Amino acid sequence: MIETRGLTKHFKDVRAVDGIDLTVGRGELVALLGPNGAGKSTTLRMLTTLIPPTAGTATVAGFDVVRRQRDVRLRIGYIGQGNGAGHSQRGRDELISQGRAYGMSVRDSRARATELISSLGLDEVADRTVATLSGGQRRRLDIAMGLIHAPELLFLDEPSTGLDPQNRANLQDHILKLRADRDTTIVLTTHYLDEADSMAERVIVIDHGRIIADDTPARLKAEHVGDTIRLGFDTESDATAAARQLDGHGDLERTGRHLQVHTEGAARKAVAILDALRTAGTPAAEIEVVRPTLDDVFLKLTGRSLREGGAEAEAQK
């Protein structure tokens, strides 16, 4: 569904996207992660034909994003960070107008609008003006507008930004249901690492306009961070003795009377470690097995928080 080679975008002296090679297969759900200014939204804007690349090539749904813009647009849905519906318009009317803009008949547009209103839980508010809707309702309306023409590929740019936890969870359920029901290919950017971890089968980390990691969430966590066994002891001398006993069991880190063992398969190894410590006469007083998160992966790869950085590079153009 997506194929890029050397995709690049410059804004004056800023290299917002720096030679990205990317392939996304049909039916995948892919999350793009990166700090502000990393190039995520700029990449999406090129793939959706909103801005042309400075260099490189990109095809979306089989069509070149520069030479075949109309063909690309007919086959994709794009939900940006801002609300797409007019605040003084009724939600149902906006959906019908969107369908007409894609060349659908009035009858088909109305039928499709009714279908989406029902599937996205908007029945009770669809005939109200957009300005009276809650943030979660507006976001679901945005998704309905992006889906009105049943696109093969859906782009979601920060879909959960500004939503409360309940609306975030509801929106995630709708996105997953959409993929399951229609085999829609979905590419989303997000600042919520738990969202990417639970939804995406593939996570791509972008930093300084380049792809620095691309794999499943589980493999990224295993490769870049690994599990941690946290041990607590009664005294610092016990912790020091335990560190000597556990040499070779993994990467060790001692702070005061606490000891951390970074190793693969920590849950299984924890039993053997406890047995070894008891036998040596330095039993642990506390133990905790900690699984890594995508946040840990991101910090390891970039050395900073996902939310660090300034505005997106394209804002500087």
Buried (B, 14 or more C-beta within 10 A) or exposed (E): BBBBEEBBBBBEEBBBBBBBEBEBEEBBBBBBBBBBBBBBBBBBBBBBBBBEBBEBBBBBBEBBBBEBBEBBBBBBBBBBBEBBBEEEBBBBBBBBBBBBEBEBEEEBBBBBBBBBBEBBBBEEBBEBBBEEBEEBBBBBBBBBBBBBBBBBBBBBBBBBBEBEEEBBBBBBEBBBEBBEEBEBBBBBBBBBBEBBBEBBEBBBBBBBBBBEBBBEBEEBBBEBBBBBBBBBBEEEEBBBBBBEBBEEBBEBEBEEBBBBBBBEEBEEBBEEBBEBBEEEEBBBEEEEBBEBBBBBBBBBBBEEEBEEBEEBBBBEE
